[in-house]
Amino acid sequence: MTKVQDISNRMFELYHGVHRLVNETMCQEGVSLARSKFLFFLQRLGPCRSTDIACALNYAPRTVTEAIDGLERDRLVTREPDPEDRRAKIVAITDLGRSVLEAASAPKQVVIEEIFSTLSDEEMDRFHDLVGKLCSKVQTMQAVREGTEVKDAAE
């Protein structure tokens, strides 16, 4: 195994481990990490159509519909008729959805802080720079494949 393959495998292992720990912590507070993405999106951007959510989160429309069905069943979101298109519905986060999201955010942050507390300030700065560099390369590669332009982060 090459060094690049080893690092790549360890990055996936790190990602999946952090994801699992964060998800378990958030579930104890009443909302999974996946469901919190929908709630956070609605809280940040306000009421919108499920097609808007699917586009923004890059999910299949059916996946979004199923997630919203569950969130609505649990009274975390509501669906109302769209005044501009009677075939469509507007999805909005409820007060209960906001409070569940808020309750899960603090423990999520505690877990993340604990994980990263193993790094010194210097290591954290270096890690931040390295991850940023890798993210920039991924964005450039995606833009080339999609035939779009990447904006320079310095702009």
C-alpha positions in Angstrom: 0.0 0.0 0.0 1.3 3.4 -0.9 1.5 6.3 1.5 -1.2 8.1 -0.4 -3.5 5.1 -0.1 -2.8 4.8 3.6 -3.5 8.4 4.2 -6.7 8.2 2.1 -7.8 5.1 4.1 -7.1 6.9 7.4 -9.0 10.0 6.2 -12.1 7.8 5.4 -11.7 6.1 8.8 -11.5 9.4 10.5 -14.5 10.8 8.7 -16.7 7.7 9.3 -15.6 7.6 13.0 -16.4 11.2 13.6 -19.7 10.9 11.7 -20.7 7.8 13.8 -19.9 9.5 17.1 -21.6 12.8 16.2 -24.7 10.9 14.9 -25.0 8.8 18.1 -24.6 11.9 20.2 -27.2 13.8 18.3 -29.7 10.9 18.3 -29.6 10.9 22.1 -30.9 14.4 21.8 -33.7 13.4 19.4 -32.4 14.1 15.9 -29.9 12.2 13.7 -27.2 14.0 11.9 -29.0 13.3 8.5 -32.3 14.8 9.8 -30.4 17.7 11.3 -29.1 18.7 7.9 -32.7 19.2 6.7 -33.7 21.1 9.8 -30.6 23.3 9.7 -31.2 24.1 6.0 -34.8 25.1 6.8 -33.8 27.1 9.8 -31.1 29.0 7.9 -33.0 29.7 4.6 -36.6 29.6 5.7 -39.6 27.9 4.2 -39.0 26.4 0.8 -40.1 23.6 -1.6 -38.7 20.1 -1.2 -37.2 20.4 -4.7 -35.1 23.4 -3.4 -33.9 21.2 -0.5 -33.0 18.4 -2.9 -31.0 20.7 -5.1 -29.2 22.4 -2.2 -28.3 19.2 -0.4 -27.7 17.2 -3.6 -30.2 14.6 -2.6 -32.6 12.7 -4.8 -36.1 14.1 -4.7 -37.5 10.8 -3.3 -35.0 10.8 -0.5 -36.1 14.4 0.5 -39.7 13.4 0.3 -39.2 10.5 2.6 -37.1 12.5 5.0 -39.7 15.3 5.1 -42.5 12.7 5.7 -40.7 11.5 8.8 -39.9 15.0 10.0 -43.5 16.0 9.5 -44.7 12.9 11.3 -42.5 13.9 14.3 -43.9 17.5 14.1 -40.4 18.9 13.3 -41.5 20.5 10.0 -44.8 21.5 8.4 -46.0 21.4 4.8 -48.3 24.1 3.5 -49.6 24.7 0.0 -47.4 26.9 -2.1 -49.4 30.0 -3.0 -47.6 30.2 -6.4 -48.1 26.6 -7.4 -51.0 24.6 -6.0 -49.3 21.3 -6.9 -46.3 22.1 -4.7 -45.9 22.4 -0.9 -43.7 24.7 1.2 -41.8 23.0 3.9 -41.0 24.9 7.1 -39.3 24.1 10.4 -41.5 24.2 13.5 -40.7 25.6 16.9 -40.2 22.0 18.1 -37.9 21.4 15.2 -35.8 24.4 16.2 -35.6 23.3 19.8 -34.6 19.7 18.9 -32.0 21.1 16.5 -30.6 23.4 19.2 -30.6 20.7 21.8 -28.6 18.4 19.5 -26.1 21.1 18.5 -24.4 21.6 21.9 -23.5 17.9 22.4 -22.4 17.6 18.8 -20.0 20.5 19.4 -18.7 18.9 22.6 -17.9 15.7 20.7 -16.1 17.5 17.9 -14.1 19.7 20.4 -13.1 16.6 22.3 -11.9 14.8 19.2 -9.8 17.8 18.0 -8.5 18.6 21.5 -5.9 15.9 20.8 -4.1 18.4 18.5 -1.9 21.2 19.7 -2.7 24.7 18.4 0.2 24.4 16.0 -1.0 21.0 14.7 -4.5 22.4 14.4 -3.3 25.3 12.3 -1.3 23.0 10.1 -4.2 20.5 9.8 -6.5 23.4 8.8 -4.1 24.5 6.1 -3.7 21.0 4.7 -7.4 20.2 4.7 -8.0 23.5 3.0 -5.4 22.7 0.3 -7.0 19.3 -0.3 -10.5 20.8 -0.5 -9.3 23.4 -3.0 -7.8 20.6 -5.2 -11.1 18.7 -5.0 -13.1 21.8 -6.0 -10.8 22.4 -8.9 -11.1 18.8 -10.1 -14.9 18.9 -9.8 -15.1 22.2 -11.7 -12.9 20.8 -14.5 -15.2 17.7 -14.8 -18.3 19.9 -14.7 -16.8 22.5 -17.1 -17.3 25.3 -14.6 -14.9 27.9 -13.2 -13.6 27.9 -9.6 -13.4 31.2 -7.8 -10.1 31.9 -6.2 -10.5 31.9 -2.4 -8.4 35.0 -2.3 -10.9 37.0 -4.3 
